[in-house]
Amino acid sequence: MTANGWAVEMDSLVKAFGSFVAVDHVSLQVAKGEIFGFLGPNGAGKSTAIRMLCGLLIPTSGSGSVNGFDVARQPEEIRRSIGYMSQKFSLYDDLTVEENINFFTGIYGVPHALRAQRKEYVVQMAGLTERRTALTRTLSGGWKQRLALGCAILHDPPVLFLDEPTSGVDPIARGAFWGLIHDLAETGHTIFVSTHYMDEAEYCHRLALMYRGKVIALGTPAELKKGLTAYTLLHLETGDPLATMRALEGLPGVHDVAVFGGGLHVTVDHLDAGRASIQKALADRGIAVQGLQRIEPSMEDVFVAMIEAEDRKAA
């Protein structure tokens, strides 16, 4: 952790590739033991920011530090003091689980006297005891991710960067993987994790919502949801969602309409007036309402609302 108490810092960090700005003046801090989430769609700049923090990319401008080391001037020191897990599985399929672990104890420079202890810790932590002799290519996606996480923490790094770690993994395996992440945070590790799964945002202590290279919101899940409580969120079901969206566009008192599953989420100023206005507008167009009720906002609602607000500002 740095002298001022932050495990990770970014101060107006920028990464440009020619005229394209992938990370646009991002500033934030992450505390020791925190699970910090980078939430956003693919292409938002999450992976580029993480690669700068890991010492894999040199910033175009701005500054950053991890474990007290400067991302531009001390990338080697950073790489030795962190764990990193990419979204693409990067272990060796033709080795067994145990052989992969043995190999990475050497790569990460785990002292010989500690290797047996660290290997056993990783096997137990990841629940791989009964799979230690299995060829890695025979593992399911969820077990491969557990193995990759275990290998990333063999050298007991204080900060762990996970870049889309559950991409392509089934929901049950994703839930189990997040259980491991929380266990690591409880032992004092700082977890910096990117994801485009909105439900995973609920597992983080704090979040940065990334869109087009910028942080458009920062806070706890509860704080970000609170930003929508000035309005009322309704779940609307009709037989024709597209015609319904057209009917509600520009309707006084209606702020946003977004598709969610087989229905629509509609943000309105006031519950009763909003409900009455929606029902009248749809009845005038012969669209039958199959369901209309108030709901609590999810992180997906928050993110959709903030993206639409950013797009309106840009327009």
Disulfide bonds with the S-S distance in Angstrom:
none
